Amino acid sequence: MEIIAIANQKGGVGKTTTAVNLTASLAAKRKRVLLIDLDPQGNATTGTGLDKNSLDITIADVFLDGVSLQEAIVQSPAGFDVVAANRELAGMDITLMSQTNSHELLKTAVSDLVAGQQNPYDYIIMDCAPSLNLLTINALVATDGVIIPMQCEYYALEGLADLSQTIERLTELNPKLHIRGVVRTLFDARNTLANDVSAELDAHFGTLMYRTHIPRNIRLAEAPAHGMPVLAYERWSKGARAYKKLAAEVIKQSQ
């Protein structure tokens, strides 16, 4: 089993889109996958067809009340397991700050889940908030590797540099922590700037760059409004095909 955090301190780079659609694409390849939503906005939860405000147990209960992850898991209409999030996560940093080892709460919960499973997941995917809060730190301490969605523009390059430094610092808490890969999102091959930034990324990160480019695609933008991954909404769209290719790359890394 591999634990993967989808993280970027910059917002609007397709992080939640990547978390939901990578999970759906891995599930379509007969992998057993759990998606954990760690963003108070709960967009990954609604993107799988769940009503985030009607759920009895969410990830907030895991952090606040010591509820097990197993109890928090729900089957989504998208066909894979989810630990949901909603506004109850807001302000979690202040609430958890006084707890001992507050940065390891998710790691402990995941370890307990794995220990109690007869048929473990192949992948646990965690969607992080676009900030370096205590929830994101929990994800980075619990994860094996980080996939960074990256929009090909210069402001995003600065955010990537900041996240790389954060990951390097947190290796003291999690020696396994590393960048698993960087994926180009919202990519438009007709855009000269996007191609220039893409070339810079290739030069700097080399083999850490996924070959798959996630394009700007209207079906990707429409799917969340219908509570579906793009694979369920329009499986032959460019966006769906791109995420299936990304899933294949992720699986190949695991072999």
Contacts in CASP RR format, 6 or more apart in sequence:
PFRMAT RR
TARGET T0000
AUTHOR 0000-0000-0000
METHOD contacts of the structure
MODEL  1
MEIIAIANQKGGVGKTTTAVNLTASLAAKRKRVLLIDLDPQGNATTGTGL
DKNSLDITIADVFLDGVSLQEAIVQSPAGFDVVAANRELAGMDITLMSQT
NSHELLKTAVSDLVAGQQNPYDYIIMDCAPSLNLLTINALVATDGVIIPM
QCEYYALEGLADLSQTIERLTELNPKLHIRGVVRTLFDARNTLANDVSAE
LDAHFGTLMYRTHIPRNIRLAEAPAHGMPVLAYERWSKGARAYKKLAAEV
IKQSQ
1 114 0 8 1.000
1 120 0 8 1.000
1 121 0 8 1.000
1 122 0 8 1.000
1 123 0 8 1.000
1 124 0 8 1.000
2 122 0 8 1.000
2 123 0 8 1.000
2 124 0 8 1.000
2 144 0 8 1.000
2 145 0 8 1.000
2 254 0 8 1.000
3 110 0 8 1.000
3 123 0 8 1.000
3 124 0 8 1.000
3 126 0 8 1.000
3 142 0 8 1.000
3 143 0 8 1.000
3 144 0 8 1.000
3 145 0 8 1.000
4 123 0 8 1.000
4 124 0 8 1.000
4 125 0 8 1.000
4 126 0 8 1.000
4 143 0 8 1.000
4 144 0 8 1.000
4 145 0 8 1.000
4 146 0 8 1.000
4 147 0 8 1.000
4 180 0 8 1.000
4 250 0 8 1.000
5 126 0 8 1.000
5 128 0 8 1.000
5 139 0 8 1.000
5 140 0 8 1.000
5 142 0 8 1.000
5 143 0 8 1.000
5 145 0 8 1.000
5 146 0 8 1.000
5 147 0 8 1.000
6 15 0 8 1.000
6 16 0 8 1.000
6 18 0 8 1.000
6 19 0 8 1.000
6 22 0 8 1.000
6 125 0 8 1.000
6 126 0 8 1.000
6 127 0 8 1.000
6 128 0 8 1.000
6 146 0 8 1.000
6 147 0 8 1.000
6 149 0 8 1.000
7 15 0 8 1.000
7 128 0 8 1.000
7 136 0 8 1.000
7 139 0 8 1.000
7 140 0 8 1.000
7 146 0 8 1.000
7 147 0 8 1.000
7 148 0 8 1.000
7 163 0 8 1.000
8 15 0 8 1.000
8 128 0 8 1.000
8 130 0 8 1.000
8 148 0 8 1.000
8 149 0 8 1.000
8 150 0 8 1.000
8 156 0 8 1.000
8 159 0 8 1.000
8 160 0 8 1.000
8 163 0 8 1.000
9 130 0 8 1.000
9 131 0 8 1.000
9 132 0 8 1.000
9 159 0 8 1.000
9 162 0 8 1.000
9 163 0 8 1.000
9 166 0 8 1.000
10 130 0 8 1.000
10 151 0 8 1.000
10 155 0 8 1.000
10 156 0 8 1.000
10 159 0 8 1.000
10 160 0 8 1.000
11 130 0 8 1.000
12 130 0 8 1.000
12 151 0 8 1.000
13 130 0 8 1.000
13 149 0 8 1.000
13 150 0 8 1.000
13 151 0 8 1.000
13 156 0 8 1.000
13 185 0 8 1.000
13 186 0 8 1.000
14 149 0 8 1.000
14 151 0 8 1.000
14 185 0 8 1.000
14 186 0 8 1.000
14 214 0 8 1.000
15 127 0 8 1.000
15 128 0 8 1.000
15 130 0 8 1.000
15 149 0 8 1.000
16 39 0 8 1.000
16 43 0 8 1.000
16 44 0 8 1.000
16 47 0 8 1.000
16 127 0 8 1.000
17 149 0 8 1.000
17 185 0 8 1.000
17 214 0 8 1.000
17 220 0 8 1.000
17 224 0 8 1.000
18 147 0 8 1.000
18 149 0 8 1.000
18 183 0 8 1.000
18 185 0 8 1.000
18 214 0 8 1.000
18 243 0 8 1.000
18 246 0 8 1.000
19 35 0 8 1.000
19 44 0 8 1.000
19 125 0 8 1.000
19 126 0 8 1.000
19 127 0 8 1.000
20 35 0 8 1.000
20 44 0 8 1.000
20 47 0 8 1.000
20 48 0 8 1.000
20 78 0 8 1.000
20 127 0 8 1.000
20 224 0 8 1.000
20 229 0 8 1.000
21 220 0 8 1.000
21 229 0 8 1.000
21 230 0 8 1.000
21 231 0 8 1.000
21 239 0 8 1.000
21 240 0 8 1.000
21 243 0 8 1.000
22 125 0 8 1.000
22 147 0 8 1.000
22 243 0 8 1.000
22 246 0 8 1.000
22 247 0 8 1.000
22 250 0 8 1.000
23 33 0 8 1.000
23 35 0 8 1.000
23 80 0 8 1.000
23 123 0 8 1.000
23 125 0 8 1.000
23 229 0 8 1.000
24 78 0 8 1.000
24 79 0 8 1.000
24 80 0 8 1.000
24 229 0 8 1.000
24 230 0 8 1.000
24 231 0 8 1.000
24 232 0 8 1.000
24 243 0 8 1.000
25 229 0 8 1.000
25 231 0 8 1.000
25 243 0 8 1.000
25 244 0 8 1.000
25 246 0 8 1.000
25 247 0 8 1.000
26 33 0 8 1.000
26 122 0 8 1.000
26 123 0 8 1.000
26 125 0 8 1.000
26 247 0 8 1.000
26 250 0 8 1.000
26 251 0 8 1.000
27 33 0 8 1.000
27 78 0 8 1.000
27 79 0 8 1.000
27 80 0 8 1.000
28 231 0 8 1.000
28 244 0 8 1.000
28 247 0 8 1.000
29 244 0 8 1.000
29 247 0 8 1.000
29 248 0 8 1.000
29 251 0 8 1.000
31 122 0 8 1.000
31 123 0 8 1.000
31 251 0 8 1.000
32 119 0 8 1.000
32 120 0 8 1.000
32 121 0 8 1.000
32 122 0 8 1.000
32 123 0 8 1.000
33 80 0 8 1.000
33 81 0 8 1.000
33 121 0 8 1.000
33 122 0 8 1.000
33 123 0 8 1.000
33 124 0 8 1.000
33 125 0 8 1.000
34 73 0 8 1.000
34 80 0 8 1.000
34 81 0 8 1.000
34 82 0 8 1.000
34 83 0 8 1.000
34 121 0 8 1.000
34 123 0 8 1.000
34 124 0 8 1.000
34 125 0 8 1.000
35 44 0 8 1.000
35 48 0 8 1.000
35 76 0 8 1.000
35 80 0 8 1.000
35 81 0 8 1.000
35 82 0 8 1.000
35 83 0 8 1.000
35 125 0 8 1.000
35 126 0 8 1.000
35 127 0 8 1.000
36 59 0 8 1.000
36 69 0 8 1.000
36 82 0 8 1.000
36 83 0 8 1.000
36 106 0 8 1.000
36 124 0 8 1.000
36 125 0 8 1.000
36 126 0 8 1.000
36 127 0 8 1.000
37 43 0 8 1.000
37 44 0 8 1.000
37 45 0 8 1.000
37 59 0 8 1.000
37 82 0 8 1.000
37 83 0 8 1.000
37 84 0 8 1.000
37 85 0 8 1.000
37 127 0 8 1.000
38 59 0 8 1.000
38 85 0 8 1.000
38 89 0 8 1.000
38 106 0 8 1.000
38 126 0 8 1.000
38 127 0 8 1.000
38 128 0 8 1.000
38 129 0 8 1.000
38 135 0 8 1.000
38 136 0 8 1.000
38 138 0 8 1.000
38 139 0 8 1.000
39 85 0 8 1.000
39 89 0 8 1.000
39 127 0 8 1.000
39 128 0 8 1.000
39 129 0 8 1.000
39 130 0 8 1.000
39 135 0 8 1.000
40 85 0 8 1.000
40 86 0 8 1.000
40 87 0 8 1.000
40 88 0 8 1.000
40 89 0 8 1.000
40 90 0 8 1.000
40 91 0 8 1.000
40 92 0 8 1.000
40 129 0 8 1.000
41 85 0 8 1.000
41 129 0 8 1.000
42 52 0 8 1.000
42 84 0 8 1.000
42 85 0 8 1.000
42 86 0 8 1.000
42 89 0 8 1.000
43 127 0 8 1.000
43 224 0 8 1.000
44 82 0 8 1.000
44 85 0 8 1.000
44 127 0 8 1.000
45 52 0 8 1.000
45 55 0 8 1.000
45 82 0 8 1.000
45 84 0 8 1.000
45 85 0 8 1.000
45 86 0 8 1.000
46 52 0 8 1.000
46 224 0 8 1.000
46 227 0 8 1.000
47 78 0 8 1.000
47 223 0 8 1.000
47 224 0 8 1.000
47 227 0 8 1.000
47 228 0 8 1.000
47 229 0 8 1.000
48 76 0 8 1.000
48 77 0 8 1.000
48 78 0 8 1.000
48 79 0 8 1.000
48 80 0 8 1.000
48 82 0 8 1.000
48 227 0 8 1.000
48 229 0 8 1.000
49 76 0 8 1.000
49 77 0 8 1.000
49 78 0 8 1.000
49 227 0 8 1.000
49 228 0 8 1.000
50 74 0 8 1.000
50 76 0 8 1.000
50 77 0 8 1.000
50 82 0 8 1.000
50 84 0 8 1.000
52 58 0 8 1.000
52 84 0 8 1.000
52 85 0 8 1.000
52 86 0 8 1.000
53 86 0 8 1.000
55 74 0 8 1.000
55 84 0 8 1.000
55 86 0 8 1.000
57 67 0 8 1.000
57 71 0 8 1.000
57 72 0 8 1.000
58 72 0 8 1.000
58 83 0 8 1.000
58 84 0 8 1.000
58 85 0 8 1.000
58 86 0 8 1.000
58 88 0 8 1.000
58 89 0 8 1.000
59 72 0 8 1.000
59 83 0 8 1.000
59 84 0 8 1.000
59 85 0 8 1.000
59 89 0 8 1.000
60 85 0 8 1.000
60 86 0 8 1.000
60 88 0 8 1.000
60 89 0 8 1.000
60 92 0 8 1.000
61 67 0 8 1.000
61 71 0 8 1.000
61 72 0 8 1.000
61 88 0 8 1.000
62 68 0 8 1.000
62 69 0 8 1.000
62 72 0 8 1.000
62 83 0 8 1.000
62 105 0 8 1.000
62 106 0 8 1.000
62 109 0 8 1.000
63 89 0 8 1.000
63 92 0 8 1.000
63 95 0 8 1.000
63 96 0 8 1.000
63 105 0 8 1.000
63 106 0 8 1.000
63 135 0 8 1.000
63 138 0 8 1.000
64 92 0 8 1.000
64 95 0 8 1.000
66 109 0 8 1.000
68 109 0 8 1.000
68 112 0 8 1.000
68 113 0 8 1.000
69 83 0 8 1.000
69 109 0 8 1.000
69 110 0 8 1.000
69 112 0 8 1.000
69 113 0 8 1.000
70 113 0 8 1.000
70 116 0 8 1.000
72 83 0 8 1.000
72 84 0 8 1.000
73 81 0 8 1.000
73 82 0 8 1.000
73 83 0 8 1.000
74 81 0 8 1.000
74 82 0 8 1.000
74 83 0 8 1.000
74 84 0 8 1.000
75 81 0 8 1.000
75 82 0 8 1.000
76 82 0 8 1.000
77 227 0 8 1.000
77 228 0 8 1.000
78 227 0 8 1.000
78 228 0 8 1.000
78 229 0 8 1.000
78 232 0 8 1.000
81 121 0 8 1.000
89 135 0 8 1.000
92 133 0 8 1.000
92 134 0 8 1.000
92 135 0 8 1.000
93 133 0 8 1.000
93 134 0 8 1.000
93 135 0 8 1.000
96 102 0 8 1.000
96 105 0 8 1.000
96 134 0 8 1.000
97 134 0 8 1.000
99 105 0 8 1.000
102 134 0 8 1.000
102 138 0 8 1.000
103 134 0 8 1.000
103 137 0 8 1.000
103 138 0 8 1.000
103 141 0 8 1.000
103 173 0 8 1.000
104 138 0 8 1.000
104 141 0 8 1.000
104 142 0 8 1.000
104 173 0 8 1.000
105 138 0 8 1.000
106 138 0 8 1.000
106 139 0 8 1.000
106 141 0 8 1.000
106 142 0 8 1.000
107 138 0 8 1.000
107 141 0 8 1.000
107 142 0 8 1.000
107 174 0 8 1.000
110 124 0 8 1.000
110 142 0 8 1.000
114 120 0 8 1.000
123 250 0 8 1.000
126 139 0 8 1.000
126 142 0 8 1.000
126 143 0 8 1.000
128 135 0 8 1.000
128 136 0 8 1.000
128 139 0 8 1.000
129 135 0 8 1.000
129 136 0 8 1.000
132 166 0 8 1.000
137 170 0 8 1.000
140 146 0 8 1.000
140 166 0 8 1.000
140 167 0 8 1.000
140 170 0 8 1.000
140 174 0 8 1.000
140 177 0 8 1.000
141 170 0 8 1.000
141 173 0 8 1.000
141 174 0 8 1.000
141 177 0 8 1.000
142 174 0 8 1.000
143 174 0 8 1.000
143 176 0 8 1.000
143 177 0 8 1.000
144 176 0 8 1.000
144 177 0 8 1.000
144 178 0 8 1.000
144 180 0 8 1.000
145 176 0 8 1.000
145 177 0 8 1.000
145 178 0 8 1.000
145 179 0 8 1.000
145 180 0 8 1.000
146 163 0 8 1.000
146 167 0 8 1.000
146 177 0 8 1.000
146 178 0 8 1.000
146 179 0 8 1.000
146 180 0 8 1.000
146 181 0 8 1.000
147 180 0 8 1.000
147 181 0 8 1.000
147 182 0 8 1.000
147 183 0 8 1.000
147 250 0 8 1.000
148 160 0 8 1.000
148 163 0 8 1.000
148 179 0 8 1.000
148 181 0 8 1.000
148 182 0 8 1.000
148 183 0 8 1.000
149 183 0 8 1.000
149 185 0 8 1.000
149 214 0 8 1.000
150 156 0 8 1.000
150 160 0 8 1.000
150 182 0 8 1.000
150 183 0 8 1.000
150 184 0 8 1.000
150 185 0 8 1.000
150 201 0 8 1.000
151 184 0 8 1.000
151 185 0 8 1.000
151 186 0 8 1.000
152 184 0 8 1.000
152 186 0 8 1.000
152 187 0 8 1.000
152 191 0 8 1.000
152 193 0 8 1.000
152 194 0 8 1.000
152 195 0 8 1.000
152 197 0 8 1.000
152 198 0 8 1.000
152 201 0 8 1.000
153 193 0 8 1.000
153 194 0 8 1.000
153 197 0 8 1.000
154 193 0 8 1.000
154 197 0 8 1.000
156 197 0 8 1.000
157 197 0 8 1.000
157 200 0 8 1.000
157 201 0 8 1.000
160 182 0 8 1.000
164 179 0 8 1.000
167 177 0 8 1.000
167 178 0 8 1.000
167 179 0 8 1.000
170 177 0 8 1.000
171 177 0 8 1.000
171 178 0 8 1.000
179 205 0 8 1.000
179 208 0 8 1.000
180 208 0 8 1.000
180 253 0 8 1.000
181 205 0 8 1.000
181 208 0 8 1.000
181 209 0 8 1.000
181 210 0 8 1.000
182 201 0 8 1.000
182 205 0 8 1.000
182 208 0 8 1.000
182 209 0 8 1.000
182 210 0 8 1.000
183 210 0 8 1.000
183 212 0 8 1.000
183 214 0 8 1.000
183 246 0 8 1.000
184 198 0 8 1.000
184 201 0 8 1.000
184 209 0 8 1.000
184 210 0 8 1.000
184 213 0 8 1.000
184 214 0 8 1.000
185 214 0 8 1.000
186 214 0 8 1.000
186 215 0 8 1.000
186 216 0 8 1.000
187 194 0 8 1.000
187 198 0 8 1.000
187 213 0 8 1.000
187 214 0 8 1.000
187 215 0 8 1.000
187 216 0 8 1.000
188 194 0 8 1.000
188 215 0 8 1.000
188 216 0 8 1.000
189 195 0 8 1.000
189 213 0 8 1.000
189 215 0 8 1.000
198 213 0 8 1.000
201 209 0 8 1.000
202 209 0 8 1.000
210 246 0 8 1.000
210 249 0 8 1.000
211 245 0 8 1.000
211 249 0 8 1.000
212 242 0 8 1.000
212 245 0 8 1.000
212 246 0 8 1.000
212 249 0 8 1.000
213 242 0 8 1.000
214 220 0 8 1.000
214 239 0 8 1.000
214 242 0 8 1.000
214 243 0 8 1.000
214 246 0 8 1.000
215 238 0 8 1.000
215 239 0 8 1.000
215 242 0 8 1.000
217 230 0 8 1.000
217 237 0 8 1.000
217 238 0 8 1.000
217 239 0 8 1.000
217 242 0 8 1.000
219 230 0 8 1.000
219 233 0 8 1.000
219 234 0 8 1.000
219 237 0 8 1.000
219 238 0 8 1.000
219 239 0 8 1.000
219 240 0 8 1.000
220 230 0 8 1.000
220 237 0 8 1.000
220 239 0 8 1.000
222 233 0 8 1.000
223 229 0 8 1.000
223 230 0 8 1.000
223 232 0 8 1.000
223 233 0 8 1.000
223 234 0 8 1.000
226 233 0 8 1.000
230 237 0 8 1.000
230 239 0 8 1.000
230 240 0 8 1.000
230 243 0 8 1.000
231 240 0 8 1.000
231 243 0 8 1.000
231 244 0 8 1.000
233 240 0 8 1.000
234 240 0 8 1.000
END
